[in-house]
Amino acid sequence: MTELAKSIAVVPGSYDPITNGHLDVIRRAAGLYDEVVVAVVNRSVRKNESLFGIDERVGFIERAIADLDGVRVEPFSTLVVDFARSLGAKAIVKGLRAISDFEYELEMNQLNRRQAPEVESVYLMASPQYSFLSSSGVKELATFGGRIDDLVPDEVARRLQEELRR
């Protein structure tokens, strides 16, 4: 009898910074796949320059997921489907919060399917407590002194406040 192939999924994002909503999606994906690669975009055409550098973002995530087996973090600077394909991943997992996420992700899914039809896009609905949560929202709250301790890991909350005080 041959050994079954490991199911690998990629959970991509800029993670600038990682939020508890991101962590929820990563944890849930870890329950669905044998291996999960948290793929951190090293450059993005969609967003402005990152507040945190790639090494710091990767470190935040590694420490936040240290308790999860079968989950690792890797930076990437290519098309996400090419990155997924290079790992042998069969799925790209994303979280969806609202209609605006759906519209964007539908477009990305169609483009990705043209590039790599063998890589499926899988969407997890945001858990209710995170349905409003975004990295940009967290940065805006932190900029104006809002409470973010329940939205991001403790280390991220501390670093955000340090970085934004400058």
C-alpha positions in Angstrom: 0.0 0.0 0.0 1.4 3.4 -0.9 1.6 6.2 1.6 -1.0 8.9 1.1 0.3 12.3 0.0 0.4 15.0 2.6 -2.1 17.7 2.2 -0.4 21.1 2.2 -2.1 24.5 2.3 -0.7 28.0 2.0 -2.2 30.8 4.1 -0.9 34.0 2.4 -0.9 37.6 3.6 1.1 40.6 4.4 0.5 40.2 8.1 1.5 43.8 8.8 0.9 43.0 11.6 -0.6 39.6 12.3 -4.0 39.9 14.1 -6.0 37.4 16.2 -8.2 37.1 13.2 -5.3 35.9 11.1 -4.3 33.5 13.9 -7.9 32.1 14.0 -7.8 31.3 10.3 -4.3 29.7 10.6 -5.4 27.6 13.5 -8.5 26.4 11.7 -6.5 25.6 8.5 -4.1 23.6 10.7 -7.1 21.4 11.6 -7.9 20.8 8.0 -4.5 20.1 6.4 -1.4 18.0 7.3 0.9 20.9 6.8 0.2 24.7 6.7 2.7 27.2 5.4 1.9 30.8 6.6 3.2 32.7 3.5 4.3 36.2 4.3 4.4 38.6 1.3 7.7 40.2 1.1 6.4 42.9 -1.3 2.9 43.8 -2.3 1.6 45.8 -5.2 -1.7 46.2 -3.5 -0.6 47.9 -0.3 1.7 50.6 0.9 5.1 50.0 2.4 5.0 47.7 5.4 5.2 49.1 8.9 7.2 46.1 10.0 10.0 44.5 8.0 9.7 41.0 6.7 11.9 39.4 9.4 9.9 41.0 12.2 6.6 40.0 10.7 7.9 36.4 10.3 9.1 36.4 13.9 5.8 37.7 15.3 4.0 34.8 13.5 6.5 32.1 14.5 6.1 33.0 18.1 2.3 33.2 17.9 2.0 29.8 16.3 4.8 28.0 18.3 2.2 25.7 19.8 0.9 24.4 16.5 2.3 21.3 14.9 2.6 21.1 11.2 2.6 24.9 10.7 5.6 26.9 9.6 6.2 30.5 8.3 8.0 31.4 5.1 8.4 34.7 3.3 7.7 34.8 -0.5 8.1 37.4 -3.3 6.4 35.6 -6.2 2.8 34.9 -7.4 1.1 33.1 -4.5 0.1 30.2 -6.9 3.7 29.8 -8.0 4.8 29.7 -4.3 2.0 27.2 -3.5 3.0 25.0 -6.5 6.7 25.1 -5.4 5.7 23.6 -2.1 3.4 21.0 -3.5 0.4 22.8 -1.9 -3.0 22.0 -3.2 -4.8 24.8 -1.5 -4.6 28.5 -0.8 -6.6 29.3 2.3 -7.9 32.8 3.0 -10.3 34.3 5.6 -13.4 36.2 4.4 -14.9 38.9 6.6 -17.3 40.9 4.4 -18.7 41.3 0.9 -15.7 43.5 0.0 -13.4 40.7 0.9 -15.5 38.3 -1.3 -15.3 40.6 -4.3 -11.6 41.0 -4.1 -11.0 37.3 -3.4 -13.3 36.2 -6.3 -11.2 38.2 -8.7 -8.0 36.8 -7.3 -9.4 33.3 -7.4 -10.2 33.6 -11.1 -6.8 35.0 -11.9 -5.1 32.3 -9.8 -7.1 29.5 -11.5 -5.8 30.6 -14.9 -2.2 30.3 -13.6 -2.6 27.1 -11.6 -5.9 25.3 -12.0 -4.6 22.5 -9.8 -4.3 24.8 -6.7 -7.7 25.4 -5.1 -8.7 28.5 -3.3 -10.4 27.7 0.1 -12.2 30.3 2.1 -12.9 30.3 5.8 -15.6 32.6 7.1 -14.2 34.9 9.8 -15.2 33.9 13.3 -17.8 36.4 14.5 -15.5 38.1 17.0 -13.0 38.8 14.2 -15.4 39.7 11.4 -14.4 43.4 11.6 -10.7 43.0 12.3 -8.0 44.1 9.9 -4.3 45.0 10.2 -5.0 48.5 8.9 -7.8 49.0 11.4 -5.5 47.9 14.2 -2.7 50.3 13.0 -5.2 53.1 12.9 -6.5 52.3 16.4 -3.0 52.1 17.8 -2.0 55.4 16.1 -4.7 57.3 18.0 -4.2 55.5 21.3 -7.1 53.0 21.0 -7.1 49.7 22.9 -5.7 46.8 20.7 -4.6 44.3 23.4 -7.5 41.9 22.5 -6.9 42.2 18.7 -3.3 41.2 18.3 -0.7 39.1 20.2 0.8 40.9 23.2 4.2 41.3 21.6 2.6 42.9 18.5 0.6 45.3 20.6 3.8 46.4 22.4 5.8 46.8 19.2 2.9 48.7 17.4 2.8 51.2 20.2 6.5 51.7 20.2 6.7 52.0 16.4 3.8 54.4 16.1 5.0 56.7 19.0 8.0 57.7 16.7 
